[in-house]
């Protein structure tokens, strides 16, 4: 008696029957050194775009490689499902971070190495691994069903790791091509390997440079110490004043437009946090931020101001008795829903300038770019479809999470495409993305593949 496979079983069977080919394709993708931030790799980044374009054409997509002011963006679409079916726009990126320090890698970053069940390579997770299982799932859908159950569009960019300026710059002229009901951003992670979760939001970001000037030239600390106000001291005092004793940001009005989550959303969030594991994994205690909130709440649901770098005077070997003319800092603001990026950054800049002591000049340069926070509606059809797929594949109820990081282009992409957003992925905090020995498990590659295929099928049934 012949048994009929369930939809999920069909995708599992496809992955198992094609496992060797899929892993080989994944490794081929990883071998391309598509480092977007270094000019020496420009041709390799183009090679990455060409690889993605070729793969998508081979599974039935119409593909354009969009030129930008920077690296190319691959746009693909298949609209065979027809106008009575919704359109899902999928976002990935094919560029990767630099590999320095190279001597800390246990194997060559662009020669994928399988150790146990983990693949080690730059981009293994971020984002080539997640991009690849997305494309492989689309391949399975087409081969199993003959056509896609919904209309599919993809944007796979080559500058996510260096600011997305190229893609951002062409969104206004590409609105017609991008229009979709839903946008799935496949560049996120899980709270733990066995905890299924869909990401409901990411924080926005703005960055700025701070320059503190005290004199027209560096000064001898013996002759001028005790007379001039040292810019290093001034900078330290100004930056320290950014925070209240309870860990909150002291900038007036910084929290005024923060949108608080509704109780039903909060009740379904995965909020567990293992302080012991955090200390073991990162060598740090979770003691920063607003003390009245739990660490996981502070990490993704609250706005922050962080000091990312500060320097001034002589910092080489040995000693130089100098009072520097200038001191510098780099600051980032992570923003949550309803916070305006420009207004928030300006409030921080104005505050820093207002704290200059007599004899000190403070200048703040707010960087271009950045972006708003993204927050998905947990009741939207696309969030429900992906949540149901996670629940089915993990065999436990899907939770919701928020991500503390930022992908500035996503807000602009959602606005250009007029789509409802869902954010998802199979990454883990200890995958080593942006660091030596980045890695991604083949088990998660398979689960990501299953989630994409099953979610698209479920969307076609709604």
N, C-alpha and C positions, 0 to 999 in steps of 0.2 A: 504494500500500500504506500503510495507516494504522499509525503507530507509537504504542506505548503509552508515555506519559510516566512516568518514575520518580517516586516520591513527592516527592523534592526538586525535581524539575523542575516539578511541579504547583504547588508553593508559589512558585517563582520566577516562573512564568507568572502566577499570581494577583497577585503584587506588581507586576509590570510592567503588567498590564492595568488595575490599579486605582491606579497610582502617583499620578496627579494627585489623586484623591479622598483617598487616604491622607495625602498631604502636607498637603492642605487641612484635614483633621481634626486632624492633628498641630499645625498652626499655630493652629487654633481653641482647642485645649487650652492652648497656650503663652500665648495672649493673656489668660488669666485670672490676675490678680495674687494668687495664693493664698499670700500670705506669712503663715505661721502664727504667727510670734513677735510680730507687731505688731497691736494691738487694732483699729487703723483698717481693717484688711483682713479683719475677721471675716466680713462678708457675702461677700467675694470668695472666701474659703476655702470657705464653704458652696456657692458657685457652682461651685467646682472639684469638690466632692463630688457635686453634682447632675449635672455633666457626665459624670463617670465612671459614675455610676449609670445614666444614660440610655443611654450607649454599651453597657454590658453588658446591659441589658435588650433592646436592639435586636438582640443576637446570641444571644438565647435563654437568658439567665441569670435566675434568680429573685434579686431584689436587695432587701436591707434596708440602710437607712442607720442605723447604730447611733449613738445619742446617747451622748456621753461627758461627762466634766467639762470637756472642752475642745472641740476641733473634732471633727466627725463622722468615723466610720470607715465605709467602704463595704464591705459583705460581700455576696458573690455566690456562687451555687452552681448547678451543673448536674449532676445525678446520673443522667442518662439512660443512661449506660453500664451501670449495674446493679451488683449486689453482688458479682459475680464479677470485677469490674475494680477496680484500685486507685484511690485518691483522691489527687490532687495539690492541695495548698494553695499558692497563689502569693501572695507578699507584694510590694507596691509602696507608694509614697506619692505623693500628689498635691500636697502642700504644697512650698513653695520658700523659699529664703533671702531676706532683705532684699536690696535692690539698691544700697545705699550702697557707695562714693561714686558718685553718679549721673553726675557730670561726666566720669568715666573711661570710660563706655560710648560706643562709636562709633555705636550706634543704640539706640533706645528698648528697654529690657529686656523689655517686654511687647508689642512689635511685632516679631514674628520677622522676621529679615533673612537672606536666603540670599546668602552671599558664597562664590563657587566652589561647593564641595560641602558647605560647613559652614553649619549653621543657628545663628544667634546669637540668644539670648534667655535670660532667667532660667528655669531648669528645662529647658533644651534637652536636657541630659543627665540632671541630678540633680533629680528622678527621672522627670519627665514624658516625656522621650524614651524611657526604658527601660520605663516604664509603658505608653506608647502602643504600642510595637512588640509588647509582650506581648498587649495587647487586640486589636491588629490580627491577630496570629497566630491567636488564638482565633476571630476572625471568619472567617479563611480556612479553618481546620479545619472549622468548622460548615458553611460554604457548600460546601466541596469534598466532605465526607463525609456531610453530612446530620445527623450527630451526632458528639459527641466520642468518641474511642477509649477514654478513661478518664473517670472522674468528676473534675470540676474545681471547686475553690473558690478564691475570691480574697479577700484582705484588703488594702484600699487605704486607708491611714490619712492623716490630715491634720495630724499633729503630729510627724513624724519629725525635722524640723529644729528642734524646740524641746523634745525630750525624751520624746515618746511617752507622756506621763502618762495621757492620756485612754484610749488603747487598753490600756495596761498595767492600768489600773484596772478594766476590764470583762472581762479574759481569764478570770478564775475563773468568772464566770457564763455564759461563752460556750463552755465546753469542749465541750459536745455538738455545737454547730454547727461547731466548728473541727476536730473529729477527722479525721485523714487519715493515710495511710501515709507521705506524703512532703511536704516543705516546700521550695519553691524561692524563694529570696530574690533578686529581680532588681534589684539595686542595687549591683553590683560593676563591676569593670573588667578590662582586659587589661594584661599587662606591656608590650606594644607592639602596634601596629596589626595586624601580620601574625603575631602569636603567639597561637594559641588556648589558652585556659587556663580551667579551672574552679577556683573558689576553695573551698578546703577548710576555711577558718576565718577568723574575725575575732577581734580581741582584745576582752576585756572592759574596763570602765572604772569608776573611782570618782574623784570630785573632792572637793576640800576647800578651805576658806578658813583662812588662818593670820593671827592677829593677835598682834603683839608689842608689849607695853606697858612703858614705862619710867618714866612719871611721870603725874601727874594732869592736867597741862596742858602745852602747848608751852612750851619754855624758850629764853631768849636764849642764843645759842651763845657769846657773849663772857663772860657771867656764869657760865654753867654748863658750858661746854666744859671737858673735863678732869676734871670732878667726876662727872657722871652717865654711865651707859653708854648711848650713843646707840642707840635702837631700830633705826635704819637699819643701823648696823654689826652689831648683834646678829642682825638678820634675814639680812643677807648671809652672816655666818659660819655661822649655823644651816643655811641652804639649801646653802651650799657643802659642808657636812659630809655631805650626803646621798650623796655620790659618792666612791668610792675612786679611786686614781690610775689604775687600769686601766679606768675608766669604769663599773664595776659599781655597783649601788645598795648603799650601806653599811648599810641598815637590817637589823638581825639577823633572820634567818629569812625574808627576803623571797622567796628562791628555793626554799624548802624543798619546796613542793608542786608545783613546775613539772613538767608532764608532757613528757618528751622524745619527739620523734617517732621512730617506728620507721624502720629503715634503708630498707625498701622504699618508704615514703612519701617520705623525704628524697631518694632516688635519682630520683624522678619529679617533683621540684619544679623549677620554672623559677627558677634562681638567678643568672642573668646580671645584671650591674649595670655600667652605663657611667658611670664617675665624671666623664668629660669632659662628657657630655651633661647629667648632673645639675648640674654647675657652670654650664653654659650656660643651662639651663632655670630654675634657682632661685637662682643667684648664691651658692651655699653649697657648702662642702666636706663630704663625708660622714664627719666625724671624731668624731661624738658616740657615746654608748653604749659597750657593752662591746667593748674593743679586740680581744679574741680571736675575735670573730665577724665574718663578712663583713657589709657594710652591709645587704644585702637580708635577711639572717638577723636582724640587729638590728631591722630595720624592722617585722617582723611575727611573728617566732617567739620573741622574748624580751620579758619584762616590762620596763616602764620607769617612772620617776618623772620628770615634767617640770614645770618652773616656768613657768606660763603668764602670770603677771603679778606685779609687785611694785612697791610705791610707799610713800611716807611723806614727810612734811614738805611744803615748798613746791616746787611743780613748774611754776609759772606763769612768765611772762616776767619778765626782770629778776632780782632777787635778794632773798632774805629770810633773814637769819641766824638760823635757828631750829633747835633740836633738837626733833624732833617727839615728842609724847607716845606716838604709836603708829606702827607700820609694818605693812604688810599684804602678803600674797602669796596667789596662787591656784595650786593644785597639782593635777595630774591623774596618776592611776596607770593605765597600760595593763597589762592582765592577760592571761595565757595560760591554756591548759586546766588545770583542776583547782585554780586559785587561787581561794580564796573572797574575793569582793569586800569584804565587811565586815571580815574578819580582816586582809586585806592593807592596807586603808585605816587600820585601827586601829593596825597595827604602825608605819606611817609616822607617824601622829599621835603615838603614844607616843614615838617616837624624837625627833621635833621638840621635844616638851615636855621631854624629858630633856636636851636640849642648851642649855637656857636658862642664860645666865651669871647670876651673882649680881646682884640688882637688876632683873632682867628677868622678866616674866611672859609665857608663851606659851600661847595658846588656839587650839584647832583645832576647826573646825566641819566635820564630814563631811556632805556633801550626801546627801539621799535620792535614790533612783533608782540610776543606774548599772546594771551587769549583768555577768554572767559571760562568759567567752570562749565562742565557738561553734566546735566542731571536727567536721567531717563525716567519715564513714567512706568512704575511697576505694573500698571494695569493695561499697558499697550499690548496689542497682539504680538508684536515681535519679541517683547520681553517674555511674555507668557509662553511663546513657542520655544524659545531657547531654554527657559526654565524647565519646561516639561521634558525637553530632550535630556538635559542634565540629570533630572530625576530618574528618567528611564535608564540611562546608561550607567549611572553610579548606583542605582537601586536604593537611593535614599533621597529625601526631600531636598530640593535645591534651596539654598539660602541666597540672600543678597549681600553684597559688599560694596564699599566705596573704595576708590584708589586715591592715595595721597599725591601721586605724581600728576603730570600734566602732558597733554598732547594738544598744543595750541591750535593746530589746524582743524581739529575735529569740530569745534563750534562753528567755524567758518564753513566747513564742508556740510554740516547739517543744515545750516542756513541756506547755502547755495542749492542743495538738493531738496530742500523742504521736506525733510524726512524725520521720522521718530527714531531715536537712537537706542541701541543696546550695545553694551561693551562686554567683551568676554575673552576668555583665553585659558590656557593650560599652564601658564608659567608658575614657578614657585620662587619665593623670596631668596632661596639659596641656590638658584641656578647660575649665579655668577655673571649675570648680564653686565656688560660694560667693564668687566674685570677679566683677568687671566683665567683660563680654564672654564669658560662658559660651557654649560652643558644642558642637555634636554633628554628626558627619558623616552625610549621608544614606546613604552606603554601609554605615555601621555600623547605622543604623536598619534597613536591609534585612537585614543579616546577623543582627541580633538577632531579627527577625521569623522568619527561616528556622530559627534555632536553637530557638526556643520551639516552633514548629510541628512540627519534625522530632523533637525530644526527646519531646514528648507522644505522638507516633505510635509512637516506639520503646518508650516505657513501656507502651503498650497491647499490644505484642507480647511482653512478657516474662512 
